[in-house]
C-alpha cells in the first residue's frame, strides 16, 4: 500500500536478491555487530571495498528525494573524504568526523563514494 518508498520495495528487493545465509555456529550468545549504518531509509549503502589502510563506501539516494543522512561505522576511522567513481579524493572533499558519524547530503538518485582512512 502507498508509494514504493512507504512499502519498502528497495529493501525487499535487496532481501530477495541477496538473501541472508545462515551457517551453523556454537550455541554461545554473540552480540549484534554491524560495520556500517545509515540514518535514512532513502540512502542505500551499496558496497564497501577494502583498500590498504582504508575502506571505500559507495552509497546512493534511492527514493528520488533530497536528504541528509549520517553514515556511522564501528571501524577506527581517522579521516573521511569524498572521492570520485575511480576512488580518487576530490578537491575540498574532506568530511568532518562528528559524534553522529559522517554527514552526507544527497540530491535525487545521487551516488556518493566516501574514502574512510583507518587508524594504524
Steps between C-alpha positions, in 0.01 A plus 500: 500500500618854433812604312797275433687698766232433764477132402877444536531360147874564475579319827274208402673478160843486667371232741374294203811540284757477781348270763655454840694175517486323835788277605523269799675653799554426865211552738684786673328837491669746266438874519350662192761682290494705184791678336274774354161659544323779312243724670258533206298226328531705179877438488635158403852392590579305185855382565800534727837407351822439690813684400833506679432695822166630369146407398301649212125514563259565212149624580208629296171680557224263385170682564539797269526741792740753643624369833775532759618167637757400758743219423614330819765234536656296775833506316784720634472784245769767505386703199204506258490654155284496190653334198405460135376176344863402436553531878729802477448771767327811364611858566344641819350158569605468866210402722506579872468206737220583740339327797218372277742387229562652159231739369412443133266710284314335215295633212263263315678178391846642576788255544770583755828321558668557836859405578544413868866501606549267799723557801814288490 
